[in-house]
Amino acid sequence: MTTIASAQSDALSSGNAAYAAGNYAEAKDHYSRLVADEKMSASLFYNLGNCFYQLDELGEAIWAYERSLKINPGHENARFNLAFAQKQTYDNLTPESSDVLRWFRGTFFVLGLNFWSWISIISLLVFCILLYFFFTTKNPKIKNYALTFGFVFFGLLNAAGLLAMLHKQYIIERHSAIIIEDSVIIRTSPSDTAKEAFNLHEGTKVDLERSNEDWIEISVNGNTGWVEKEALLEI
Amino acid sequence: MKKAIIFILIISAVTGFSQRTIEATVSSTSVTTYERFNYEITVNNNECNVSPPNFGDLTIVGGPYTSQSSSFTSVNGQRTQSFETKWTYTLEAKKKGNYTISAAKMICGDETQETESITISVGGESQQPSVDKDFFMRLSSNKSSVYEGEPFIASLKYYSRLQPQSFETLELGDATGIYRRDLNPDRTNFKTGTEIRNGVRYYTIELREELCFAQRHGKVQLEPYFTSLIVSRDFFNRYRKETYSNPLEMTIKKIPGSDHPDFNGLVGSFEVKGELSHDQVKMGEAIDITISIEGNGNMHDLGNVALDIPSEFDEFDPDIEEATKATRKGIGGKITYNFVVIPKHYGSYTIPGYSFTYFDLESEKMRTIQTQDFNIEVAKRRGVDIDRLQEVPSEEKSIRYIDEKADALFSTEDFFFGSWGYWFLILGPFGIVLLLVFIKRKKENRSDAEIQELDKRQILKKTKVKLNEAKTLLESGDQSQAQRILQIALEEFFMTKLQMQRSEQSQNSIESALINKGITSEIIRQYRDISTKLEMAQYAPITNENLSQTITNAENLFYELDKNI
């Protein structure tokens, strides 16, 4: 295990060194290798995003910053760079991000991967102890306390479990994407010969709806249409 | 008679002085179409205001020309001065019918005088050649049948028996639905010649050649042209000759397939060329696309040329350069449209070529020609769009640096939630607790057993009380009751100690139970004795002493049994 971990940190530091030397393509390769191995971290995606930006790959840069912010919504630099890059997109659509959701994620999803899982387990243990006492004690006062606190910890167990589940789902599931082709035609149905609905350009964020073999339905600003999957990267 | 003459003379003299008159005359009240005639208003003074009549549908070709004259007359010593003012209009009618010229008015202070209205009757077309064989004009076409938009030449030739001296005016007839262009607009000399027609020698002048294009199908007409020339019979005899030509009627053929959606109305023969100034540019760099249409035909009818430019380009109205000439074959040359487009975004773009469909005269078919498509590569601009940057609220003009101290790497498998371990830890303790509760409960059920224990301990005391009760009853003489009590005491004792119901108790069953409990046979014999005695006592009474003894024996038995069970 330790060799894998150190190999990973090697790749990261090689990437950082390459970036510092101005070899952005090389740095990008180092980071990308980690991403290909399904490794994630807010810094990894942030650094990768910077590489893409330096290489004028605006769409990929925005995608990387978005993924970084998904993992750590409080990453200020990633948020700044994302806004910076978004200003250079052709479509210049203001992304609709609900402030409530953002606050929620920023508060609850930044405490570590398994924080809520452990809280739920601890709550469960306390709950079980209280349950035991509730069923076995003859003392009505103890029984009362056991009942009350039992409910409290049961609720805590459910809340923590729910948060843990939401956090995991949020990180794993992909509901949005970034256009990475210079300019794409969005069509009314998933075929090359379908009627053209509208155009989008590199760097625009879209929401994902239904999907087909090679095509996917996207929606942006109330408009929907189909585009080939290779034209975008999922966040 | 003399009196009448004098009277008339006096009246005339008087009226000659003071009467104001207005008169209107025409040169002819009966004319043919296009034949010109004059209408004249004559007024005998210059003091009043004259208003002209309404000519209705008659065309005013010339005028009003004004002339004034005054004269002095002396009659028998009487001098009179008379004035005359004339207005002359030259009129013509284009169609047959009756026309009315209303009255002309003269207003002198309060007085108004009117002329009479005049009716002109206009008869049918007059063909000059049949009216005047000495002077006529012929309008002819070089083609008898053409398509819409196909060029033909209308020539105007003047025939005169006398040598024409000079040329005054030429007026074109109306030509609705026909586009005309003079083939020799700068000509100053006319081509002259002589021709013999029907044995008569004429002088000819080629007055005009016009390149014509019909703009619709069906029947179109060039209306008669008009000229006035000066001809001379001999040196002193010169006069003006006014002549009308024949009208020229043509039947124009409809273009087959002209409902083709791309048909742009051109007829003739054409080629189109497209040129792209740059195919690799940066954002914001201007590109020229030039479309040139070259050929011969009705190029004046070429409408708008437009290209399908993608929305990522700024486009401007094209610069149009026209280099065409009217020749006997039609209007030919080159028209160039220069489009300027500026890309606002990078990427690869294709502007579809310009195509149009025209009617090819040679093959008499619709033909579609087009330029090549224009492929343009727009490179990304390195660096940042400064204008857009104004919206970023900070002084920083570039992105921030990478994270050198990175947070820990993880993968989706590192999520504890939902894994086997997690569910184990959730359900495990829960299960354990349930198990514990269950066990505890089970333990508490054994307290029933404790109750049994308690009962067993207490039964000896209870039995002793009962036995005492039996003894007392016996001493008081109630033998049967004492028996019964003893019986009950036995049953209750065994009920508790042996856990046997009354119905299960019989001497045999109790004995076997006692044996099972490991009671010695000595004690069992004691029991047997008591039990048998009790049974016998039911059928035959026993003595009080016997019963008393039995009770005491039972007491001992109970005591012994209690120790062992």
Interface residues (C-beta under 8 A of the other chain):
Chain A: Q8 S9 L12 N16 Y19 L34 D37 E38 K39 M40 S41 A42 S43 L44 Y46 N47 N50 Y53 D56 L58 N72 N77 F80 N81 A83 F84 A85 K87 Q88 Y90 N92 L113 N114 W116 S117 W118 S120 I121 L124 L125 C128 I129 L131 Y132 F135 T136 G161 A164 M165 H167 K168 I171 I172 E181 D182 S183 N199 H201 E202
Chain B: P310 S311 E312 K344 H345 Y346 G347 S348 Y349 K380 R382 V384 D385 R388 L389 E391 V392 S394 E396 S398 I399 R400 Y401 I402 D403 E404 K405 A406 D407 A408 L409 F410 S411 T412 D414 F415 F416 F417 G418 Y422 L425 I426 P429 F430 I432 V433 L436 V437 K440 R441
